[in-house]
Amino acid sequence: MATLTAEGVVLRDGAIVGEHSATDWRDVYDNLKGPVAVGVVVAALAAGLVGWRLTDPTLDWADLVYSTLALFAISFSHPGPVHPLLNVARFLAVAVVYWAAVSVAYRVISRRSPTRRAARLKRHVVVVGDSVEARTIATKYRAAGHEVAVVGALAAEDADQLTRHSVAVVPSASDKELRAILNHADRVVVVGGAEARAAELAERVERIRGTCTHPPAATVLFDHREFAAQWARSHHQVTLCRSTQLAIALLRSHPPFQEDAMVPPPIVIGEGETAAEIARRVVIGWQQPGERITVHCLGRDAAWADAARASLHHRAGLDHRADLRFVQVPPTRAPRRRRSRPSSPAGGLQSLPIASRWRVRRCT
């Protein structure tokens, strides 16, 4: 039996696909740089202490510690011969100091002007918006090898993660700055949260895109299918519906029927337009001539199942070949926590099994 629920989606090359976790060399570097740096510092300290002891046995512990720490200040002075272990500690300390200096300088330079960096990109992808899909879309494009710039007020955690993946994150941009970012881009993706916000961003991008020397292809993501269809008729932009693309991606990865086996009717559990679109796509994609498909719809309100039936009637004419059976599922309450019985003062007999209590009573 196929039970269909919604999963995360990712937009890539004009389509939304299921989100998968991808690990690249940047993630490996972010995970290993801390432990490696600590290990090098500890190795330098240990080698310095032992090397100074072998080089100059007359030093006491205070001088040993001070001389070892002085290695990290690139300060070394000893007239006599030096033990090889102390030379190893000297080079490790210099490597740690220079690595830290380069890391700090790189962070300062990379975060000083993300707007200028985004404006210098060529043949890149621009993600405009601050919805939940912005980070995922940018990450997927970056993993595919594209240069990516994100224009939107993202959460601090999302912005830091994108910055670590060499994505230019611009919290806000004026029309002049956005035009410079869009001028040599290959594609711009607008992912506003609500419909009004997405329409506002799409209008702004369309207005600025028309003044660019090399206008990029535009893709807009909306929540509702009717709004997306109306927008596509009046604007020269690739318009996608979030619920439609999610339903297509979900049924592509988890088909409700199998070609080589008999399966029970699928079950769609959910609420709202996404659940209605999944039920509708099951009928449109897997209905055979003369066949009547049964889809069980579970939820609290039957409005989304009625909307799916109406859509099949008006758009596809398949309502007489589909049996959408709605089953109302009442909201469930959290299970009550059973109170444990207080133990008997006479040796805690209530906490023992019945047979054990019987033996105890026989013995007493």
C-alpha positions as YAML, in Angstrom:
chain: A
units: angstrom
residues:
- id: 1
  name: MET
  ca: [0.00, 0.00, 0.00]
- id: 2
  name: ALA
  ca: [1.36, 3.38, -0.98]
- id: 3
  name: THR
  ca: [1.05, 6.10, 1.63]
- id: 4
  name: LEU
  ca: [2.07, 9.46, 0.20]
- id: 5
  name: THR
  ca: [3.32, 12.36, 2.28]
- id: 6
  name: ALA
  ca: [5.20, 15.52, 1.41]
- id: 7
  name: GLU
  ca: [8.99, 15.84, 1.48]
- id: 8
  name: GLY
  ca: [11.42, 18.74, 0.94]
- id: 9
  name: VAL
  ca: [11.90, 19.96, -2.62]
- id: 10
  name: VAL
  ca: [14.71, 21.59, -4.56]
- id: 11
  name: LEU
  ca: [14.50, 23.69, -7.69]
- id: 12
  name: ARG
  ca: [17.17, 22.95, -10.29]
- id: 13
  name: ASP
  ca: [17.20, 23.90, -13.97]
- id: 14
  name: GLY
  ca: [13.56, 24.89, -13.92]
- id: 15
  name: ALA
  ca: [12.27, 21.84, -12.04]
- id: 16
  name: ILE
  ca: [11.81, 20.86, -8.46]
- id: 17
  name: VAL
  ca: [13.35, 17.58, -7.37]
- id: 18
  name: GLY
  ca: [13.52, 15.78, -4.05]
- id: 19
  name: GLU
  ca: [16.07, 17.12, -1.59]
- id: 20
  name: HIS
  ca: [19.01, 14.87, -0.81]
- id: 21
  name: SER
  ca: [21.91, 15.51, 1.46]
- id: 22
  name: ALA
  ca: [25.16, 16.04, -0.43]
- id: 23
  name: THR
  ca: [28.61, 16.03, 1.06]
- id: 24
  name: ASP
  ca: [31.44, 17.71, -0.81]
- id: 25
  name: TRP
  ca: [34.99, 18.66, 0.02]
- id: 26
  name: ARG
  ca: [33.87, 21.90, 1.69]
- id: 27
  name: ASP
  ca: [31.83, 19.98, 4.24]
- id: 28
  name: VAL
  ca: [34.74, 17.63, 4.87]
- id: 29
  name: TYR
  ca: [37.06, 20.61, 5.35]
- id: 30
  name: ASP
  ca: [34.63, 22.33, 7.74]
- id: 31
  name: ASN
  ca: [34.34, 19.15, 9.81]
- id: 32
  name: LEU
  ca: [38.07, 18.37, 9.95]
- id: 33
  name: LYS
  ca: [39.76, 21.76, 10.20]
- id: 34
  name: GLY
  ca: [39.02, 22.16, 13.92]
- id: 35
  name: PRO
  ca: [40.33, 18.76, 15.06]
- id: 36
  name: VAL
  ca: [43.34, 19.01, 12.73]
- id: 37
  name: ALA
  ca: [44.26, 22.49, 14.05]
- id: 38
  name: VAL
  ca: [43.97, 21.32, 17.67]
- id: 39
  name: GLY
  ca: [46.09, 18.27, 16.90]
- id: 40
  name: VAL
  ca: [48.83, 20.36, 15.27]
- id: 41
  name: VAL
  ca: [48.88, 22.78, 18.23]
- id: 42
  name: VAL
  ca: [49.12, 19.93, 20.74]
- id: 43
  name: ALA
  ca: [51.87, 18.27, 18.68]
- id: 44
  name: ALA
  ca: [53.82, 21.54, 18.52]
- id: 45
  name: LEU
  ca: [53.52, 22.05, 22.29]
- id: 46
  name: ALA
  ca: [54.60, 18.49, 23.08]
- id: 47
  name: ALA
  ca: [57.48, 18.58, 20.61]
- id: 48
  name: GLY
  ca: [58.56, 21.97, 21.95]
- id: 49
  name: LEU
  ca: [58.62, 20.86, 25.59]
- id: 50
  name: VAL
  ca: [60.54, 17.67, 24.82]
- id: 51
  name: GLY
  ca: [62.81, 19.40, 22.31]
- id: 52
  name: TRP
  ca: [63.78, 22.17, 24.74]
- id: 53
  name: ARG
  ca: [64.43, 19.60, 27.47]
- id: 54
  name: LEU
  ca: [66.74, 17.64, 25.15]
- id: 55
  name: THR
  ca: [68.40, 20.79, 23.80]
- id: 56
  name: ASP
  ca: [69.03, 22.52, 27.14]
- id: 57
  name: PRO
  ca: [68.63, 20.25, 30.21]
- id: 58
  name: THR
  ca: [69.41, 23.16, 32.56]
- id: 59
  name: LEU
  ca: [66.03, 24.86, 31.95]
- id: 60
  name: ASP
  ca: [63.43, 24.52, 34.68]
- id: 61
  name: TRP
  ca: [59.71, 23.93, 33.94]
- id: 62
  name: ALA
  ca: [58.79, 27.62, 33.88]
- id: 63
  name: ASP
  ca: [61.47, 28.36, 31.31]
- id: 64
  name: LEU
  ca: [60.46, 25.29, 29.31]
- id: 65
  name: VAL
  ca: [56.82, 26.40, 29.09]
- id: 66
  name: TYR
  ca: [57.77, 30.02, 28.30]
- id: 67
  name: SER
  ca: [60.25, 29.03, 25.59]
- id: 68
  name: THR
  ca: [57.70, 26.65, 24.03]
- id: 69
  name: LEU
  ca: [54.98, 29.29, 23.95]
- id: 70
  name: ALA
  ca: [57.46, 31.76, 22.47]
- id: 71
  name: LEU
  ca: [57.70, 29.52, 19.42]
- id: 72
  name: PHE
  ca: [54.15, 30.57, 18.44]
- id: 73
  name: ALA
  ca: [55.31, 34.21, 18.49]
- id: 74
  name: ILE
  ca: [57.98, 33.25, 15.93]
- id: 75
  name: SER
  ca: [60.62, 34.01, 18.53]
- id: 76
  name: PHE
  ca: [63.58, 31.64, 18.85]
- id: 77
  name: SER
  ca: [67.12, 32.19, 20.10]
- id: 78
  name: HIS
  ca: [69.60, 29.53, 21.15]
- id: 79
  name: PRO
  ca: [73.40, 29.73, 20.63]
- id: 80
  name: GLY
  ca: [74.20, 26.02, 20.78]
- id: 81
  name: PRO
  ca: [73.12, 23.06, 18.69]
- id: 82
  name: VAL
  ca: [69.35, 22.41, 18.45]
- id: 83
  name: HIS
  ca: [67.71, 19.01, 18.79]
- id: 84
  name: PRO
  ca: [65.77, 17.92, 15.65]
- id: 85
  name: LEU
  ca: [62.55, 17.58, 17.67]
- id: 86
  name: LEU
  ca: [62.77, 21.26, 18.59]
- id: 87
  name: ASN
  ca: [63.13, 22.16, 14.93]
- id: 88
  name: VAL
  ca: [59.97, 20.18, 14.21]
- id: 89
  name: ALA
  ca: [58.16, 22.15, 16.93]
- id: 90
  name: ARG
  ca: [59.42, 25.46, 15.46]
- id: 91
  name: PHE
  ca: [58.03, 24.72, 12.00]
- id: 92
  name: LEU
  ca: [54.72, 23.41, 13.38]
- id: 93
  name: ALA
  ca: [54.29, 26.59, 15.43]
- id: 94
  name: VAL
  ca: [55.04, 28.79, 12.40]
- id: 95
  name: ALA
  ca: [52.56, 26.78, 10.31]
- id: 96
  name: VAL
  ca: [49.81, 27.25, 12.94]
- id: 97
  name: VAL
  ca: [50.42, 31.01, 13.16]
- id: 98
  name: TYR
  ca: [50.39, 31.57, 9.41]
- id: 99
  name: TRP
  ca: [47.37, 29.32, 8.88]
- id: 100
  name: ALA
  ca: [45.41, 31.30, 11.50]
- id: 101
  name: ALA
  ca: [46.45, 34.62, 9.94]
- id: 102
  name: VAL
  ca: [45.43, 33.50, 6.44]
- id: 103
  name: SER
  ca: [42.08, 32.18, 7.70]
- id: 104
  name: VAL
  ca: [41.24, 35.44, 9.46]
- id: 105
  name: ALA
  ca: [42.27, 37.52, 6.45]
- id: 106
  name: TYR
  ca: [40.19, 35.36, 4.13]
- id: 107
  name: ARG
  ca: [37.10, 35.74, 6.33]
- id: 108
  name: VAL
  ca: [37.53, 39.51, 6.54]
- id: 109
  name: ILE
  ca: [38.02, 39.92, 2.79]
- id: 110
  name: SER
  ca: [35.22, 37.54, 1.79]
- id: 111
  name: ARG
  ca: [32.67, 39.18, 4.12]
- id: 112
  name: ARG
  ca: [33.65, 42.79, 3.55]
- id: 113
  name: SER
  ca: [31.65, 43.35, 0.37]
- id: 114
  name: PRO
  ca: [29.41, 40.47, -0.77]
- id: 115
  name: THR
  ca: [27.53, 42.88, -3.05]
- id: 116
  name: ARG
  ca: [30.68, 43.71, -5.04]
- id: 117
  name: ARG
  ca: [31.61, 40.06, -5.21]
- id: 118
  name: ALA
  ca: [28.14, 39.11, -6.49]
- id: 119
  name: ALA
  ca: [28.29, 41.91, -9.09]
- id: 120
  name: ARG
  ca: [31.59, 40.55, -10.45]
- id: 121
  name: LEU
  ca: [30.21, 37.07, -11.11]
- id: 122
  name: LYS
  ca: [29.64, 35.89, -14.68]
- id: 123
  name: ARG
  ca: [27.19, 33.25, -15.97]
- id: 124
  name: HIS
  ca: [25.95, 32.66, -12.45]
- id: 125
  name: VAL
  ca: [22.62, 31.91, -10.79]
- id: 126
  name: VAL
  ca: [20.83, 34.48, -8.64]
- id: 127
  name: VAL
  ca: [18.31, 33.40, -5.98]
- id: 128
  name: VAL
  ca: [16.06, 36.29, -4.89]
- id: 129
  name: GLY
  ca: [13.95, 35.84, -1.78]
- id: 130
  name: ASP
  ca: [14.07, 34.76, 1.83]
- id: 131
  name: SER
  ca: [11.75, 31.75, 1.86]
- id: 132
  name: VAL
  ca: [12.68, 28.32, 3.18]
- id: 133
  name: GLU
  ca: [13.73, 27.10, -0.29]
- id: 134
  name: ALA
  ca: [16.31, 29.83, -0.90]
- id: 135
  name: ARG
  ca: [19.16, 28.10, 0.96]
- id: 136
  name: THR
  ca: [18.42, 24.67, -0.51]
- id: 137
  name: ILE
  ca: [18.15, 25.96, -4.08]
- id: 138
  name: ALA
  ca: [21.41, 27.90, -3.75]
- id: 139
  name: THR
  ca: [23.19, 24.88, -2.25]
- id: 140
  name: LYS
  ca: [22.04, 22.58, -5.05]
- id: 141
  name: TYR
  ca: [23.11, 24.98, -7.78]
- id: 142
  name: ARG
  ca: [26.49, 25.42, -6.05]
- id: 143
  name: ALA
  ca: [26.96, 21.65, -5.78]
- id: 144
  name: ALA
  ca: [26.28, 21.41, -9.53]
- id: 145
  name: GLY
  ca: [29.25, 23.72, -10.18]
- id: 146
  name: HIS
  ca: [27.47, 27.06, -10.71]
- id: 147
  name: GLU
  ca: [28.48, 30.36, -9.17]
- id: 148
  name: VAL
  ca: [25.57, 31.46, -6.98]
- id: 149
  name: ALA
  ca: [24.44, 34.71, -5.39]
- id: 150
  name: VAL
  ca: [21.54, 34.99, -2.94]
- id: 151
  name: VAL
  ca: [19.72, 38.29, -2.45]
- id: 152
  name: GLY
  ca: [17.52, 38.12, 0.63]
- id: 153
  name: ALA
  ca: [17.44, 38.39, 4.40]
- id: 154
  name: LEU
  ca: [18.21, 34.79, 5.34]
- id: 155
  name: ALA
  ca: [18.63, 33.41, 8.82]
- id: 156
  name: ALA
  ca: [22.11, 33.75, 10.27]
- id: 157
  name: GLU
  ca: [22.68, 29.99, 10.23]
- id: 158
  name: ASP
  ca: [21.63, 29.68, 6.58]
- id: 159
  name: ALA
  ca: [23.77, 32.65, 5.56]
- id: 160
  name: ASP
  ca: [26.84, 31.21, 7.32]
- id: 161
  name: GLN
  ca: [26.36, 27.83, 5.67]
- id: 162
  name: LEU
  ca: [26.03, 29.40, 2.22]
- id: 163
  name: THR
  ca: [29.10, 31.57, 2.82]
- id: 164
  name: ARG
  ca: [31.12, 28.46, 3.71]
- id: 165
  name: HIS
  ca: [30.06, 27.03, 0.33]
- id: 166
  name: SER
  ca: [31.39, 30.15, -1.47]
- id: 167
  name: VAL
  ca: [27.93, 31.58, -2.13]
- id: 168
  name: ALA
  ca: [27.66, 35.38, -2.18]
- id: 169
  name: VAL
  ca: [24.90, 36.30, 0.30]
- id: 170
  name: VAL
  ca: [23.54, 39.86, -0.05]
- id: 171
  name: PRO
  ca: [21.00, 40.66, 2.73]
- id: 172
  name: SER
  ca: [19.53, 43.61, 0.79]
- id: 173
  name: ALA
  ca: [20.26, 45.34, -2.51]
- id: 174
  name: SER
  ca: [19.10, 48.54, -4.15]
- id: 175
  name: ASP
  ca: [17.80, 48.54, -7.71]
- id: 176
  name: LYS
  ca: [21.20, 49.62, -8.99]
- id: 177
  name: GLU
  ca: [23.00, 46.87, -7.05]
- id: 178
  name: LEU
  ca: [20.46, 44.22, -8.09]
- id: 179
  name: ARG
  ca: [20.85, 45.26, -11.73]
- id: 180
  name: ALA
  ca: [24.62, 44.80, -11.45]
- id: 181
  name: ILE
  ca: [24.10, 41.34, -9.92]
- id: 182
  name: LEU
  ca: [21.59, 40.28, -12.60]
- id: 183
  name: ASN
  ca: [23.44, 41.78, -15.57]
- id: 184
  name: HIS
  ca: [25.64, 38.80, -16.50]
- id: 185
  name: ALA
  ca: [23.64, 36.02, -14.80]
- id: 186
  name: ASP
  ca: [22.29, 32.96, -16.62]
- id: 187
  name: ARG
  ca: [19.22, 32.49, -14.44]
- id: 188
  name: VAL
  ca: [17.36, 34.23, -11.65]
- id: 189
  name: VAL
  ca: [15.05, 32.28, -9.33]
- id: 190
  name: VAL
  ca: [12.42, 34.14, -7.27]
- id: 191
  name: VAL
  ca: [11.31, 32.26, -4.16]
- id: 192
  name: GLY
  ca: [9.13, 34.53, -2.05]
- id: 193
  name: GLY
  ca: [7.21, 33.10, 0.91]
- id: 194
  name: ALA
  ca: [3.59, 34.24, 0.56]
- id: 195
  name: GLU
  ca: [1.97, 34.98, -2.78]
- id: 196
  name: ALA
  ca: [2.03, 38.76, -2.29]
- id: 197
  name: ARG
  ca: [5.72, 38.71, -1.38]
- id: 198
  name: ALA
  ca: [6.62, 36.45, -4.32]
- id: 199
  name: ALA
  ca: [4.64, 38.65, -6.73]
- id: 200
  name: GLU
  ca: [6.34, 41.79, -5.40]
- id: 201
  name: LEU
  ca: [9.80, 40.27, -5.84]
- id: 202
  name: ALA
  ca: [8.92, 38.93, -9.29]
- id: 203
  name: GLU
  ca: [7.67, 42.36, -10.44]
- id: 204
  name: ARG
  ca: [10.86, 43.99, -9.21]
- id: 205
  name: VAL
  ca: [13.08, 41.40, -10.88]
- id: 206
  name: GLU
  ca: [11.12, 41.69, -14.14]
- id: 207
  name: ARG
  ca: [11.44, 45.49, -14.13]
- id: 208
  name: ILE
  ca: [15.19, 45.44, -13.43]
- id: 209
  name: ARG
  ca: [15.83, 42.47, -15.72]
- id: 210
  name: GLY
  ca: [14.50, 44.42, -18.69]
- id: 211
  name: THR
  ca: [17.23, 47.04, -18.28]
- id: 212
  name: CYS
  ca: [20.10, 44.53, -18.19]
- id: 213
  name: THR
  ca: [22.51, 44.18, -21.08]
- id: 214
  name: HIS
  ca: [22.28, 40.39, -20.85]
- id: 215
  name: PRO
  ca: [18.92, 39.65, -19.15]
- id: 216
  name: PRO
  ca: [18.87, 36.25, -17.44]
- id: 217
  name: ALA
  ca: [16.09, 33.70, -17.68]
- id: 218
  name: ALA
  ca: [13.62, 34.12, -14.83]
- id: 219
  name: THR
  ca: [11.82, 31.46, -12.80]
- id: 220
  name: VAL
  ca: [9.18, 32.27, -10.18]
- id: 221
  name: LEU
  ca: [7.87, 29.88, -7.54]
- id: 222
  name: PHE
  ca: [4.32, 30.37, -6.19]
- id: 223
  name: ASP
  ca: [2.23, 28.45, -3.68]
- id: 224
  name: HIS
  ca: [-1.13, 28.17, -5.48]
- id: 225
  name: ARG
  ca: [-1.65, 26.68, -8.92]
- id: 226
  name: GLU
  ca: [-4.36, 29.13, -10.01]
- id: 227
  name: PHE
  ca: [-2.19, 32.11, -9.09]
- id: 228
  name: ALA
  ca: [0.81, 30.60, -10.89]
- id: 229
  name: ALA
  ca: [-1.25, 29.99, -14.04]
- id: 230
  name: GLN
  ca: [-2.61, 33.53, -14.00]
- id: 231
  name: TRP
  ca: [0.90, 34.93, -13.52]
- id: 232
  name: ALA
  ca: [2.28, 32.85, -16.39]
- id: 233
  name: ARG
  ca: [-0.35, 34.24, -18.79]
- id: 234
  name: SER
  ca: [0.52, 37.86, -18.04]
- id: 235
  name: HIS
  ca: [4.32, 37.74, -17.54]
- id: 236
  name: HIS
  ca: [7.26, 36.45, -19.57]
- id: 237
  name: GLN
  ca: [8.63, 34.28, -16.80]
- id: 238
  name: VAL
  ca: [8.81, 30.56, -16.14]
- id: 239
  name: THR
  ca: [6.21, 30.12, -13.42]
- id: 240
  name: LEU
  ca: [6.09, 27.07, -11.18]
- id: 241
  name: CYS
  ca: [3.62, 26.01, -8.53]
- id: 242
  name: ARG
  ca: [5.16, 24.70, -5.33]
- id: 243
  name: SER
  ca: [2.41, 22.13, -4.65]
- id: 244
  name: THR
  ca: [2.40, 20.88, -8.26]
- id: 245
  name: GLN
  ca: [6.16, 20.45, -8.43]
- id: 246
  name: LEU
  ca: [6.19, 18.83, -5.01]
- id: 247
  name: ALA
  ca: [3.50, 16.34, -6.07]
- id: 248
  name: ILE
  ca: [5.36, 15.49, -9.28]
- id: 249
  name: ALA
  ca: [8.66, 15.00, -7.46]
- id: 250
  name: LEU
  ca: [7.02, 12.93, -4.73]
- id: 251
  name: LEU
  ca: [5.17, 10.61, -7.15]
- id: 252
  name: ARG
  ca: [8.27, 10.27, -9.30]
- id: 253
  name: SER
  ca: [10.33, 9.03, -6.35]
- id: 254
  name: HIS
  ca: [7.47, 7.10, -4.67]
- id: 255
  name: PRO
  ca: [5.03, 5.90, -7.37]
- id: 256
  name: PRO
  ca: [1.66, 4.81, -5.97]
- id: 257
  name: PHE
  ca: [1.41, 1.75, -8.23]
- id: 258
  name: GLN
  ca: [3.87, -0.89, -9.36]
- id: 259
  name: GLU
  ca: [4.09, -2.37, -12.83]
- id: 260
  name: ASP
  ca: [4.98, -5.90, -11.74]
- id: 261
  name: ALA
  ca: [2.76, -6.33, -8.69]
- id: 262
  name: MET
  ca: [-0.77, -5.82, -7.42]
- id: 263
  name: VAL
  ca: [-1.00, -3.14, -4.75]
- id: 264
  name: PRO
  ca: [-3.90, -1.76, -2.71]
- id: 265
  name: PRO
  ca: [-5.26, 1.72, -3.48]
- id: 266
  name: PRO
  ca: [-2.95, 4.56, -2.46]
- id: 267
  name: ILE
  ca: [-3.56, 6.70, 0.61]
- id: 268
  name: VAL
  ca: [-2.96, 10.45, 0.72]
- id: 269
  name: ILE
  ca: [-2.65, 11.88, 4.24]
- id: 270
  name: GLY
  ca: [-2.53, 15.62, 4.65]
- id: 271
  name: GLU
  ca: [-4.27, 18.97, 4.38]
- id: 272
  name: GLY
  ca: [-4.48, 21.85, 1.97]
- id: 273
  name: GLU
  ca: [-3.55, 22.31, -1.65]
- id: 274
  name: THR
  ca: [-0.49, 20.05, -1.61]
- id: 275
  name: ALA
  ca: [-2.53, 17.02, -0.55]
- id: 276
  name: ALA
  ca: [-5.18, 17.83, -3.19]
- id: 277
  name: GLU
  ca: [-2.54, 18.12, -5.89]
- id: 278
  name: ILE
  ca: [-0.99, 14.76, -4.92]
- id: 279
  name: ALA
  ca: [-4.39, 13.03, -5.14]
- id: 280
  name: ARG
  ca: [-5.11, 14.73, -8.46]
- id: 281
  name: ARG
  ca: [-1.74, 13.76, -9.92]
- id: 282
  name: VAL
  ca: [-2.25, 10.12, -8.91]
- id: 283
  name: VAL
  ca: [-5.42, 10.01, -11.02]
- id: 284
  name: ILE
  ca: [-3.98, 11.92, -13.98]
- id: 285
  name: GLY
  ca: [-0.71, 10.04, -14.10]
- id: 286
  name: TRP
  ca: [-1.87, 6.45, -13.50]
- id: 287
  name: GLN
  ca: [-5.43, 6.29, -14.80]
- id: 288
  name: GLN
  ca: [-5.89, 3.74, -17.58]
- id: 289
  name: PRO
  ca: [-8.74, 3.75, -20.16]
- id: 290
  name: GLY
  ca: [-11.86, 2.24, -18.65]
- id: 291
  name: GLU
  ca: [-10.31, 2.07, -15.18]
- id: 292
  name: ARG
  ca: [-11.69, 3.74, -12.07]
- id: 293
  name: ILE
  ca: [-8.91, 4.61, -9.63]
- id: 294
  name: THR
  ca: [-9.62, 4.64, -5.91]
- id: 295
  name: VAL
  ca: [-7.61, 7.04, -3.75]
- id: 296
  name: HIS
  ca: [-8.16, 7.16, 0.01]
- id: 297
  name: CYS
  ca: [-7.89, 10.71, 1.36]
- id: 298
  name: LEU
  ca: [-7.32, 11.10, 5.09]
- id: 299
  name: GLY
  ca: [-7.47, 14.42, 6.92]
- id: 300
  name: ARG
  ca: [-9.40, 16.64, 9.27]
- id: 301
  name: ASP
  ca: [-11.31, 18.61, 6.63]
- id: 302
  name: ALA
  ca: [-12.83, 17.33, 3.39]
- id: 303
  name: ALA
  ca: [-12.31, 20.64, 1.56]
- id: 304
  name: TRP
  ca: [-9.06, 19.58, -0.07]
- id: 305
  name: ALA
  ca: [-10.56, 16.30, -1.34]
- id: 306
  name: ASP
  ca: [-13.55, 18.22, -2.77]
- id: 307
  name: ALA
  ca: [-11.11, 20.63, -4.44]
- id: 308
  name: ALA
  ca: [-9.29, 17.68, -6.03]
- id: 309
  name: ARG
  ca: [-12.58, 16.30, -7.39]
- id: 310
  name: ALA
  ca: [-13.56, 19.69, -8.78]
- id: 311
  name: SER
  ca: [-10.16, 20.07, -10.43]
- id: 312
  name: LEU
  ca: [-10.46, 16.66, -12.07]
- id: 313
  name: HIS
  ca: [-13.92, 17.59, -13.36]
- id: 314
  name: HIS
  ca: [-13.10, 21.02, -14.77]
- id: 315
  name: ARG
  ca: [-9.54, 20.52, -16.01]
- id: 316
  name: ALA
  ca: [-9.19, 16.86, -16.94]
- id: 317
  name: GLY
  ca: [-12.75, 15.48, -17.15]
- id: 318
  name: LEU
  ca: [-11.68, 12.46, -15.14]
- id: 319
  name: ASP
  ca: [-13.95, 12.84, -12.11]
- id: 320
  name: HIS
  ca: [-16.17, 9.96, -13.28]
- id: 321
  name: ARG
  ca: [-13.09, 7.72, -13.44]
- id: 322
  name: ALA
  ca: [-11.75, 8.58, -10.02]
- id: 323
  name: ASP
  ca: [-13.08, 7.58, -6.64]
- id: 324
  name: LEU
  ca: [-11.61, 9.91, -4.02]
- id: 325
  name: ARG
  ca: [-12.81, 8.48, -0.73]
- id: 326
  name: PHE
  ca: [-12.36, 10.91, 2.11]
- id: 327
  name: VAL
  ca: [-12.02, 9.63, 5.67]
- id: 328
  name: GLN
  ca: [-12.06, 12.21, 8.42]
- id: 329
  name: VAL
  ca: [-9.34, 11.74, 10.99]
- id: 330
  name: PRO
  ca: [-10.09, 13.55, 14.25]
- id: 331
  name: PRO
  ca: [-7.24, 15.33, 15.99]
- id: 332
  name: THR
  ca: [-5.50, 13.03, 18.43]
- id: 333
  name: ARG
  ca: [-4.63, 14.04, 21.93]
- id: 334
  name: ALA
  ca: [-1.32, 13.37, 23.52]
- id: 335
  name: PRO
  ca: [-1.47, 10.14, 25.53]
- id: 336
  name: ARG
  ca: [-1.83, 10.59, 29.22]
- id: 337
  name: ARG
  ca: [1.06, 9.56, 31.37]
- id: 338
  name: ARG
  ca: [-0.04, 6.82, 33.72]
- id: 339
  name: ARG
  ca: [0.73, 7.49, 37.29]
- id: 340
  name: SER
  ca: [2.71, 4.79, 38.95]
- id: 341
  name: ARG
  ca: [1.17, 3.31, 42.06]
- id: 342
  name: PRO
  ca: [2.89, 4.27, 45.27]
- id: 343
  name: SER
  ca: [4.81, 1.39, 46.69]
- id: 344
  name: SER
  ca: [3.53, -0.27, 49.81]
- id: 345
  name: PRO
  ca: [5.33, 0.74, 52.98]
- id: 346
  name: ALA
  ca: [5.63, -2.91, 53.92]
- id: 347
  name: GLY
  ca: [8.60, -3.80, 51.78]
- id: 348
  name: GLY
  ca: [7.20, -2.35, 48.50]
- id: 349
  name: LEU
  ca: [4.96, -5.34, 47.69]
- id: 350
  name: GLN
  ca: [2.97, -3.43, 45.07]
- id: 351
  name: SER
  ca: [6.01, -3.13, 42.81]
- id: 352
  name: LEU
  ca: [6.49, -6.94, 42.69]
- id: 353
  name: PRO
  ca: [4.79, -9.34, 40.27]
- id: 354
  name: ILE
  ca: [1.67, -11.14, 41.51]
- id: 355
  name: ALA
  ca: [3.45, -14.47, 41.96]
- id: 356
  name: SER
  ca: [6.27, -12.81, 43.89]
- id: 357
  name: ARG
  ca: [3.79, -10.99, 46.14]
- id: 358
  name: TRP
  ca: [1.99, -14.31, 46.82]
- id: 359
  name: ARG
  ca: [5.30, -15.96, 47.83]
- id: 360
  name: VAL
  ca: [6.21, -13.06, 50.08]
- id: 361
  name: ARG
  ca: [2.83, -13.22, 51.82]
- id: 362
  name: ARG
  ca: [3.14, -17.00, 52.28]
- id: 363
  name: CYS
  ca: [6.57, -16.54, 53.81]
- id: 364
  name: THR
  ca: [5.42, -13.77, 56.15]
...
